Amino acid sequence: MKIYTRRGDSGETDLIGSGRVPKDHLRVDAYGAVDELNATLGVCAAATPHADVRALLEGIQRGLFALGAHLATPEARHRESLGMSEPSDAEIAALEARIDAFEAEVPPLERFVLPGGTPQAAAFHVARTVCRRAERVAVALDRSDSLAPSAIRYLNRLSDLLFVLARVENRRAGVGDVEWEGRKKR
């Protein structure tokens, strides 16, 4: 099978079970943003030296692949027949449990944190911002074509986890967070 089909050369793409739409359709933007997030998590997984973090990210990547397929399938009957489900409450609770566990490794926040520190932490901060964008696109899609609320909650919680993982990467490397101190008076 060739990687190119030429079907998208006119600026359209297929949704699963629902025909063709322009490539700038909000639904395509939503699953594209989730795909970008997934790729960004691949960068994070390649950057981290920590096996526990890599294993966690692999599981999240598999979940994001499923979320992207869910977003690419607008009709509930097609999602049901293909066994595509939205993120479950259990998956969201699992993210929260991981956030709680990783937060125990870092000191409490007292100020905003500037993105950066180690290259690994910086990669997680980039992933966090990509996740927030995916969340914003999902919210916009929800306004026009109701999504399962769990999809938005999952992305919201995932961005929180990515922020905590950035801090954990710095902490495990012995690098402190760079706190934002506000605007300095001149």
GUPA-215827 format. One record per residue (C-alpha): residue number from 1; z, x, y. Coordinates in steps of 0.5 Angstrom, whole numbers, plus 2048, in hexadecimal, padded with zeros to 3 digits. Layout:
BEGIN
+-----+-----+-----+-----+
| pos |   w |   u |   v |
+-----+-----+-----+-----+
| NUM |   Z |   X |   Y |
...
+-----+-----+-----+-----+
//
This chain:
BEGIN
+-----+-----+-----+-----+
| pos |   w |   u |   v |
+-----+-----+-----+-----+
|   1 | 800 | 800 | 800 |
|   2 | 7FE | 803 | 807 |
|   3 | 803 | 803 | 80C |
|   4 | 7FE | 800 | 811 |
|   5 | 7FB | 7F9 | 811 |
|   6 | 7F8 | 7F8 | 818 |
|   7 | 7FB | 7F1 | 818 |
|   8 | 7FF | 7F3 | 81E |
|   9 | 7FA | 7F6 | 822 |
|  10 | 7F9 | 7F0 | 826 |
|  11 | 800 | 7F0 | 828 |
|  12 | 803 | 7EB | 823 |
|  13 | 807 | 7EB | 81D |
|  14 | 80A | 7E7 | 817 |
|  15 | 810 | 7E3 | 817 |
|  16 | 813 | 7E2 | 810 |
|  17 | 810 | 7DB | 80E |
|  18 | 80F | 7D9 | 815 |
|  19 | 808 | 7DC | 817 |
|  20 | 806 | 7E1 | 81C |
|  21 | 809 | 7E2 | 823 |
|  22 | 808 | 7E7 | 829 |
|  23 | 80B | 7ED | 828 |
|  24 | 80F | 7EC | 82E |
|  25 | 812 | 7E6 | 82B |
|  26 | 81A | 7E5 | 82C |
|  27 | 81B | 7E5 | 825 |
|  28 | 817 | 7EB | 824 |
|  29 | 81B | 7EF | 829 |
|  30 | 821 | 7ED | 826 |
|  31 | 81F | 7EF | 81F |
|  32 | 81C | 7F5 | 822 |
|  33 | 823 | 7F7 | 826 |
|  34 | 826 | 7F6 | 81F |
|  35 | 821 | 7FB | 81C |
|  36 | 822 | 800 | 822 |
|  37 | 82A | 7FF | 821 |
|  38 | 829 | 801 | 819 |
|  39 | 825 | 807 | 81B |
|  40 | 82A | 809 | 820 |
|  41 | 82F | 809 | 81B |
|  42 | 82B | 80D | 816 |
|  43 | 82C | 812 | 81C |
|  44 | 833 | 811 | 81C |
|  45 | 834 | 812 | 814 |
|  46 | 830 | 818 | 814 |
|  47 | 834 | 81B | 81A |
|  48 | 83B | 81A | 817 |
|  49 | 83E | 81F | 813 |
|  50 | 843 | 819 | 810 |
|  51 | 841 | 816 | 809 |
|  52 | 846 | 810 | 80B |
|  53 | 842 | 80F | 811 |
|  54 | 83B | 810 | 80E |
|  55 | 83D | 80B | 808 |
|  56 | 83F | 806 | 80D |
|  57 | 838 | 807 | 811 |
|  58 | 834 | 806 | 80B |
|  59 | 837 | 7FF | 809 |
|  60 | 836 | 7FD | 810 |
|  61 | 82F | 7FF | 810 |
|  62 | 82E | 7FB | 80A |
|  63 | 831 | 7F5 | 80E |
|  64 | 82D | 7F6 | 814 |
|  65 | 827 | 7F6 | 810 |
|  66 | 829 | 7EF | 80D |
|  67 | 82A | 7ED | 814 |
|  68 | 823 | 7EF | 816 |
|  69 | 820 | 7EB | 811 |
|  70 | 824 | 7E5 | 812 |
|  71 | 822 | 7E6 | 81A |
|  72 | 81B | 7E6 | 817 |
|  73 | 81B | 7E0 | 814 |
|  74 | 81C | 7DA | 819 |
|  75 | 81C | 7D4 | 814 |
|  76 | 822 | 7D3 | 810 |
|  77 | 81F | 7D0 | 80A |
|  78 | 81B | 7D7 | 809 |
|  79 | 822 | 7DB | 80A |
|  80 | 825 | 7D7 | 805 |
|  81 | 81F | 7D7 | 800 |
|  82 | 81F | 7DF | 801 |
|  83 | 827 | 7E0 | 800 |
|  84 | 827 | 7E2 | 808 |
|  85 | 82E | 7E1 | 80B |
|  86 | 831 | 7E2 | 811 |
|  87 | 837 | 7E7 | 812 |
|  88 | 83D | 7E4 | 80E |
|  89 | 844 | 7E3 | 811 |
|  90 | 846 | 7E8 | 80C |
|  91 | 841 | 7ED | 80F |
|  92 | 844 | 7EC | 816 |
|  93 | 84B | 7ED | 813 |
|  94 | 849 | 7F3 | 80F |
|  95 | 847 | 7F6 | 816 |
|  96 | 84D | 7F4 | 819 |
|  97 | 851 | 7F8 | 814 |
|  98 | 84D | 7FE | 815 |
|  99 | 84E | 7FE | 81C |
| 100 | 856 | 7FD | 81B |
| 101 | 856 | 803 | 816 |
| 102 | 852 | 808 | 81A |
| 103 | 856 | 806 | 821 |
| 104 | 85C | 808 | 81D |
| 105 | 859 | 80F | 81E |
| 106 | 858 | 80F | 825 |
| 107 | 85D | 80F | 82B |
| 108 | 85D | 808 | 82F |
| 109 | 858 | 807 | 834 |
| 110 | 85B | 808 | 83B |
| 111 | 854 | 808 | 83F |
| 112 | 84D | 807 | 83E |
| 113 | 84A | 80D | 83A |
| 114 | 843 | 811 | 83C |
| 115 | 83E | 811 | 836 |
| 116 | 83E | 818 | 833 |
| 117 | 842 | 81D | 831 |
| 118 | 83F | 820 | 82A |
| 119 | 838 | 81F | 828 |
| 120 | 83A | 81A | 823 |
| 121 | 83E | 816 | 828 |
| 122 | 839 | 816 | 82D |
| 123 | 834 | 813 | 827 |
| 124 | 839 | 80D | 826 |
| 125 | 83A | 80C | 82D |
| 126 | 832 | 80B | 82D |
| 127 | 832 | 807 | 827 |
| 128 | 838 | 802 | 82A |
| 129 | 833 | 801 | 830 |
| 130 | 82D | 800 | 82C |
| 131 | 832 | 7FB | 828 |
| 132 | 834 | 7F7 | 82F |
| 133 | 82C | 7F6 | 830 |
| 134 | 82B | 7F3 | 82A |
| 135 | 831 | 7EF | 82B |
| 136 | 82E | 7ED | 832 |
| 137 | 827 | 7EB | 82F |
| 138 | 82B | 7E7 | 829 |
| 139 | 82E | 7E3 | 82E |
| 140 | 828 | 7E2 | 832 |
| 141 | 824 | 7E0 | 82B |
| 142 | 82A | 7DB | 82A |
| 143 | 829 | 7D7 | 830 |
| 144 | 822 | 7D6 | 82E |
| 145 | 822 | 7D5 | 827 |
| 146 | 82A | 7D4 | 824 |
| 147 | 82C | 7DA | 820 |
| 148 | 832 | 7DA | 81C |
| 149 | 838 | 7DC | 820 |
| 150 | 83A | 7E1 | 81B |
| 151 | 834 | 7E6 | 81D |
| 152 | 836 | 7E6 | 824 |
| 153 | 83E | 7E7 | 822 |
| 154 | 83B | 7ED | 81D |
| 155 | 838 | 7F1 | 822 |
| 156 | 83D | 7F0 | 827 |
| 157 | 842 | 7F3 | 822 |
| 158 | 83E | 7F8 | 820 |
| 159 | 83D | 7FB | 827 |
| 160 | 845 | 7FB | 827 |
| 161 | 845 | 7FF | 821 |
| 162 | 83F | 804 | 823 |
| 163 | 844 | 805 | 829 |
| 164 | 84A | 807 | 825 |
| 165 | 845 | 80B | 821 |
| 166 | 843 | 80F | 827 |
| 167 | 84A | 810 | 828 |
| 168 | 84C | 812 | 821 |
| 169 | 846 | 817 | 821 |
| 170 | 849 | 81B | 827 |
| 171 | 850 | 81A | 824 |
| 172 | 84F | 81D | 81D |
| 173 | 84B | 823 | 821 |
| 174 | 851 | 824 | 825 |
| 175 | 84D | 822 | 82C |
| 176 | 851 | 81D | 830 |
| 177 | 84E | 817 | 834 |
| 178 | 84B | 818 | 83B |
| 179 | 84E | 813 | 83F |
| 180 | 84B | 810 | 845 |
| 181 | 850 | 810 | 84B |
| 182 | 84C | 80C | 84F |
| 183 | 848 | 80E | 855 |
| 184 | 84B | 814 | 859 |
| 185 | 84C | 813 | 860 |
| 186 | 848 | 818 | 865 |
+-----+-----+-----+-----+
//
